[in-house]
Amino acid sequence: MIYFKDGEFLNEDQIQVSADDRGYAFGDGVYEVIKVYDGKLYTAKEHLERLVESAEKIRINLPYTMEELTEIVESLQSENQLTLGHIYLQVTRGVAPRAHQFPENSVPVVMGYAVESQRPLQNLEMGAAMKSVEDMRWLRCDIKSLNLLGNVLAKQDAIEAGCQEALFVRDGLVTEGASSNVFGIKDGVLHTHPANHFILNGITRRVVLQLANELEIPVLEKEFTLAEALDMDEFFFTSTNAEITPVVMMDQQPIGQGVPGPLTRKLQSAFNRQIPQLTAAGHAEERESNGPAS
Ligand SMILES: Cc1ncc(COP(=O)(O)O)c(C=O)c1O
């Protein structure tokens, strides 16, 4: 695999990370995951704009312009000849002796790589199960921070319960998934948490809202309770890798009929139509394995 670090493209033997990198010591940085379909980056502009915003929110001065960041992710795709997978890109505050406050002269460290990953076809087709967990994360979930301990613990909890994703609930209200946004459908209306500091405003979330608009599905961006979630006719979670994953079980109770619902299917079809179309070979490869939910 070819990595990018601080202006250079390096192989596995060449790339090195300092033990004093603040990303390593404090999770002091931000990141993005960009999907590649059929050798083409999907919604790269939106992801890179969010990276710039996340960096600004934690006062890291990115050493690259949008144009340069675009070139970096495009080069990662081409250097790795990636057809189906994703690009990971992270920025940390830099390398400095460990002390909590910002170091005076540190230079941000930018690192990225490209990995093959399959679409989660089994979950997309059959649906997934969620487990509700208390949202004990900090109050700036709008920042795509490297600090993911709350998300890691929640996901593990869900996996150990035989589910694919955790459903965060804060003060009785559903926020998002451990690594996804969540949507419920009740009486034909699409419900989701508003984009504020309690959730990450997912790029897939934005695509879904746009598709709902085009399909004339009414949308309500308003908090709902766990009890209301359990009573939805349909439910799904979204992310760059999970796409639009139907949820058929929540806390061991079926959602609706316990199978992916019709509006979820409609949104999935609309989503599939607007991603870079996979070649026949790409489809054949995909069908051989079922990737992770997110
Ligand atoms: C906490 C959280 N919310 C939402 C999302 C979905 O964001 P996106 O659709 O941009 O991948 C993610 C993605 O990893 C996430 O970690």
The ligand as an SDF file (V2000), in Angstrom:
LIG
                    3D

 16 16  0  0  0  0  0  0  0  0999 V2000
  -20.2580    9.3560   14.7560 C   0  0  0  0  0  0  0  0  0  0  0  0
  -20.5330    9.3440   13.2870 C   0  0  0  0  0  0  0  0  0  0  0  0
  -21.6820    9.8470   12.8360 N   0  0  0  0  0  0  0  0  0  0  0  0
  -21.9890    9.8280   11.5270 C   0  0  0  0  0  0  0  0  0  0  0  0
  -21.1250    9.2800   10.5880 C   0  0  0  0  0  0  0  0  0  0  0  0
  -21.5140    9.2500    9.1270 C   0  0  0  0  0  0  0  0  0  0  0  0
  -20.7760   10.1990    8.4000 O   0  0  0  0  0  0  0  0  0  0  0  0
  -20.5130   10.0420    6.8410 P   0  0  0  0  0  0  0  0  0  0  0  0
  -21.8300    9.8030    6.1860 O   0  0  0  0  0  0  0  0  0  0  0  0
  -19.9110   11.3500    6.4570 O   0  0  0  0  0  0  0  0  0  0  0  0
  -19.5710    8.8810    6.6790 O   0  0  0  0  0  0  0  0  0  0  0  0
  -19.9000    8.7590   11.0070 C   0  0  0  0  0  0  0  0  0  0  0  0
  -18.9660    8.1940   10.0310 C   0  0  0  0  0  0  0  0  0  0  0  0
  -17.9950    7.5880   10.3530 O   0  0  0  0  0  0  0  0  0  0  0  0
  -19.5880    8.7920   12.3900 C   0  0  0  0  0  0  0  0  0  0  0  0
  -18.4320    8.3020   12.8530 O   0  0  0  0  0  0  0  0  0  0  0  0
  1  2  1  0
  2  3  1  0
  2 15  2  0
  3  4  2  0
  4  5  1  0
  5  6  1  0
  5 12  2  0
  6  7  1  0
  7  8  1  0
  8  9  2  0
  8 10  1  0
  8 11  1  0
 12 13  1  0
 12 15  1  0
 13 14  2  0
 15 16  1  0
M  END
$$$$
